[in-house]
Amino acid sequence: MPTYAGEISAGQETWQQPGSEEQWSDSFYFGGGDGRGLAFYSRIGRRPNEGATGVVEGALGIWLPEQGFLLSFGRAESPHCDERIAAGAVTFDCRLPLVVWDLRLDGRGRLFERAEHVATARDRFAEVEIAGNVRFTTWLDPLSFRSGLSESVASEHYEQPGSVAGTIEVDGRRRAFSGRGLRDHSWGVRDWQGVPYWRWFGIVVDPDTFLMVNNVGLADGGETAGGFLMRDGELSPIVHCDTESELDPELGCQRSFSARARDEAGRETSIVGRALEVAPLRQRRNGRLTHVNEGLTEYRWEGHAGIGISEYLVQAGDGNG
């Protein structure tokens, strides 16, 4: 079975040698959940050419059934000699390159009643303690994920589906969980305002059954697609995708969508989703605003159903849907 791993090796499981561009960055991401409503995303990004020493940022979002939505963010200086992948409440430890990572949570965050309140009720939250240990174990070799991304947003990029298991404690309430998820590592120039939009969907069932699709707008008005279809143990890259979306009239985030995709082998597939809660996050730079909407999403795909995450990036004032 092809792996589409390219030149990816254990050497890519650390911070990469930076380019000279001011907006060059390096980013590690882990996300997953139990498929029933507990879900998380976590990202640590490093911008080594910003300021005198560079900066590193850590972001964490957790949807907690019957408790709310937890959001945590931290930023610090990042001397080039510091090889730790850590910021704010989040630390990523590589235990076995390309196979096993440990995620440690330790810090504070804001607990909202719903994810939308990040934008609509910004002052209505509780400051809470966060703790936890989660292990991510990959299912297969890394997948090079270049075809759906522009040169403006981390042109070097690989992903892996896998199993997640561990404990998460928020405001004294400790939960054990096990499930499925995705991880990625990307590096290169990351200009959040350099791509008109993207729409990312993913449903992970088992090592022989998953779909990842990234539908990306281009500056010339066209669009491209990336991702992978794994069906019956046969893996192939996504080469085309059409999407239709219903957006929230107030927040501009995704509410429901459908996507029709085709892979390199000529197989077609379709997926539908309904966002249960969306965290409307913002990226600001030089007076420009980008909306990055992280949605707890109910998916239906080829007889499979589950709850995962969808992500819509939309430029402020852009009605792309």
C-alpha positions in Angstrom: 0.0 0.0 0.0 1.5 3.4 -0.9 2.2 5.7 2.0 2.7 9.1 0.2 5.3 9.9 2.9 7.8 11.5 0.5 11.0 12.4 2.4 9.5 12.5 5.8 11.6 10.9 8.5 12.3 11.1 12.2 14.2 14.4 11.6 10.9 16.1 10.8 9.5 15.4 14.3 11.3 18.4 15.8 11.4 22.2 15.1 12.7 22.7 11.6 15.5 24.9 10.4 13.7 28.3 9.8 13.7 30.2 6.6 14.5 33.9 6.6 10.9 35.3 6.0 9.4 37.2 8.9 6.2 35.1 8.7 8.0 31.8 8.5 6.6 29.5 11.2 6.6 25.9 12.4 3.5 24.3 13.8 2.5 21.0 15.6 -1.2 20.1 15.9 -3.1 17.3 17.7 -6.8 16.8 17.8 -9.3 14.1 18.5 -12.0 12.8 20.8 -14.3 10.0 21.9 -16.7 10.4 18.9 -19.6 11.2 21.3 -19.0 14.8 22.2 -15.8 15.1 24.1 -13.3 16.6 21.6 -10.1 18.7 21.7 -7.7 20.5 19.4 -4.3 21.7 20.4 -1.6 23.6 18.5 1.9 24.8 19.3 3.4 27.2 16.8 6.7 28.9 16.6 7.7 32.1 14.7 11.4 32.2 15.1 11.9 35.5 13.2 9.5 37.6 15.1 11.2 40.0 17.6 14.6 39.5 19.1 14.2 35.9 20.1 11.2 34.6 18.3 7.8 33.7 19.8 6.0 30.4 20.5 2.3 30.1 21.1 0.1 27.4 22.5 -3.6 27.0 21.9 -6.0 24.5 23.4 -9.8 24.0 22.9 -11.9 21.3 24.6 -15.6 20.6 24.2 -16.7 19.1 27.5 -20.2 17.5 27.5 -22.4 19.0 30.2 -19.6 21.3 31.3 -18.9 23.8 28.5 -16.1 24.8 26.1 -12.5 25.3 27.4 -10.2 27.8 25.7 -6.6 28.4 26.7 -3.9 30.4 25.0 -0.3 31.2 25.9 2.6 33.1 24.3 6.2 33.4 25.2 9.6 34.3 23.8 11.3 31.3 22.1 15.1 31.3 22.1 16.5 29.3 19.2 18.3 27.0 21.6 15.1 25.9 23.2 14.0 22.7 21.5 11.0 22.0 23.8 7.6 21.9 22.0 5.7 23.7 24.7 3.7 26.9 25.3 1.0 28.0 27.7 -0.9 25.0 29.1 0.3 22.6 26.4 3.4 20.4 26.0 4.1 17.9 23.2 6.6 15.1 23.9 7.7 12.8 21.0 8.2 9.3 22.6 8.8 7.5 19.3 9.2 9.6 16.1 6.3 9.2 13.7 4.6 6.7 16.0 3.9 7.9 19.6 3.5 11.4 21.2 2.4 12.4 24.7 0.4 15.5 25.3 0.6 17.1 28.7 -1.9 19.7 29.9 -1.1 22.0 32.8 -2.2 25.5 33.3 -5.3 27.7 33.2 -8.0 28.5 30.7 -11.4 30.1 30.3 -14.5 27.9 30.6 -17.4 29.1 28.5 -21.0 27.7 28.6 -20.8 27.3 24.8 -18.1 27.6 22.2 -19.9 30.5 20.5 -19.6 32.5 23.6 -15.9 33.1 22.8 -17.3 35.7 20.4 -20.8 36.5 21.7 -20.3 36.5 25.5 -16.6 37.2 25.8 -16.8 38.3 29.5 -19.0 35.4 30.6 -16.5 32.7 31.6 -14.9 31.1 34.6 -11.1 31.0 35.0 -10.2 27.4 35.7 -7.3 25.0 36.2 -6.5 22.5 33.4 -4.5 19.2 33.8 -4.2 16.0 31.8 -2.2 13.4 29.9 -3.1 12.2 26.5 -1.3 9.7 24.3 -1.5 9.8 20.5 -0.5 6.6 18.7 -0.4 6.8 14.9 -1.9 4.1 12.6 0.3 4.4 9.5 3.2 6.3 8.0 2.9 10.1 7.6 0.8 11.4 4.7 2.3 14.3 2.7 -0.5 16.9 2.5 0.6 19.5 0.0 -1.9 19.5 -2.8 -4.6 21.4 -0.8 -2.4 24.2 0.6 -1.0 27.4 -1.0 2.5 28.6 -0.7 1.2 31.2 1.7 0.3 28.7 4.4 3.0 26.2 5.4 3.9 24.5 2.2 5.6 21.6 4.0 2.9 19.6 5.7 2.2 16.0 6.8 -0.6 14.3 8.7 -1.3 11.1 10.5 -4.5 9.6 11.8 -4.4 7.6 15.0 -5.7 6.6 18.4 -6.0 9.0 21.4 -6.4 8.0 25.0 -5.9 9.6 28.4 -7.4 11.9 31.0 -8.4 15.5 30.9 -9.3 17.5 34.1 -11.0 20.9 33.9 -12.1 22.8 37.0 -11.6 19.7 39.2 -13.7 17.4 37.0 -11.5 14.6 35.7 -12.5 12.5 32.6 -11.0 9.4 31.1 -11.5 8.9 27.4 -10.3 7.0 24.4 -11.0 7.6 20.7 -9.5 8.6 17.4 -7.9 11.7 16.0 -5.4 13.4 13.7 -2.1 15.1 14.0 0.0 17.2 11.7 3.3 19.0 11.4 3.7 21.9 9.0 6.3 24.6 8.4 7.1 27.4 6.0 5.6 30.9 5.5 2.3 31.1 7.3 0.4 34.1 6.2 -3.1 33.7 7.6 -4.3 36.5 5.3 -2.6 35.0 2.2 -5.3 32.5 1.4 -8.9 33.6 0.6 -10.5 30.7 2.5 -10.3 27.0 3.4 -12.7 24.4 4.6 -11.3 21.3 6.3 -13.3 18.2 7.1 -12.2 14.9 8.7 -13.8 11.7 9.9 -11.6 8.9 11.2 -13.2 5.5 11.8 -10.4 3.0 11.9 -7.0 2.4 10.2 -8.6 1.2 7.0 -11.4 3.8 6.9 -11.0 7.6 7.0 -11.4 10.7 5.0 -9.5 14.0 5.2 -10.5 16.9 2.8 -9.1 20.4 2.6 -10.9 22.7 0.1 -8.8 25.8 -0.4 -9.5 29.1 -2.3 -6.9 30.7 -4.5 -6.1 34.3 -5.0 -7.2 34.1 -8.7 -10.7 33.0 -7.7 -10.2 29.3 -8.3 -9.7 26.6 -5.7 -7.8 23.5 -5.1 -8.2 20.4 -2.9 -6.1 18.1 -0.8 -6.5 15.3 1.6 -6.8 11.5 1.5 -9.5 8.8 1.2 -8.8 5.5 2.9 -11.6 3.0 2.0 -11.4 -0.8 2.5 -7.7 -0.4 3.2 -6.9 1.4 -0.1 -5.3 4.8 0.3 -5.4 7.5 -2.3 -4.9 11.4 -2.4 -7.9 13.6 -2.9 -7.6 15.6 -6.2 -11.0 17.4 -6.4 -13.6 18.6 -4.0 -16.8 20.6 -4.3 -18.5 22.0 -1.1 -21.8 23.6 -0.2 -22.1 25.4 3.2 -24.7 27.0 5.3 -23.1 29.8 7.3 -24.3 31.4 10.5 -25.8 34.8 9.5 -24.3 36.6 12.6 -20.9 34.9 13.1 -20.1 33.7 9.6 -19.0 30.3 10.8 -20.1 26.9 9.4 -23.5 25.5 10.5 -23.9 22.7 8.0 -22.1 21.5 4.9 -21.8 18.8 2.3 -18.6 17.9 0.3 -18.2 15.8 -2.8 -14.7 14.6 -3.4 -12.7 12.4 -5.9 -9.4 10.8 -5.3 -6.5 10.0 -7.6 -7.8 6.5 -8.1 -11.1 7.9 -9.5 -13.2 6.9 -6.5 -15.9 9.4 -5.5 -17.2 10.0 -2.0 -19.5 12.5 -0.2 -19.7 13.6 3.4 -22.2 15.8 5.2 -21.8 17.6 8.5 -23.7 19.7 11.0 -21.8 21.9 13.4 -23.1 21.5 17.0 -20.9 24.2 18.5 -18.4 26.5 16.9 -15.6 28.5 18.5 -15.1 31.6 16.3 -11.4 32.4 16.7 -9.6 35.3 15.3 -6.1 35.9 13.8 -5.1 39.6 13.5 -2.0 41.0 11.8 -1.1 44.5 10.6 -4.7 45.6 10.8 -6.1 42.5 8.9 -8.5 40.1 10.4 -9.0 36.4 9.7 -11.7 34.2 11.1 -10.7 30.6 12.0 -13.8 28.7 13.1 -13.3 25.4 15.0 -16.5 23.4 15.0 -17.6 20.4 17.0 -19.3 18.6 14.1 -21.6 15.7 13.7 -20.5 13.8 10.5 -22.2 11.2 8.3 -20.1 9.5 5.7 -20.7 6.2 3.8 -22.7 4.6 6.6 -20.5 5.9 9.4 -21.5 8.6 11.9 -19.6 10.3 14.6 -18.6 13.6 16.2 -15.4 15.3 15.2 -14.0 18.7 14.3 -14.4 20.9 11.2 -12.4 24.0 10.5 -13.4 27.0 8.3 -11.0 29.9 7.6 -12.7 33.0 6.2 -11.2 36.4 5.6 -13.1 39.3 7.3 -15.8 40.7 5.0 -15.6 37.6 2.7 -18.8 35.8 2.2 -17.3 32.6 0.7 -19.4 29.6 1.6 
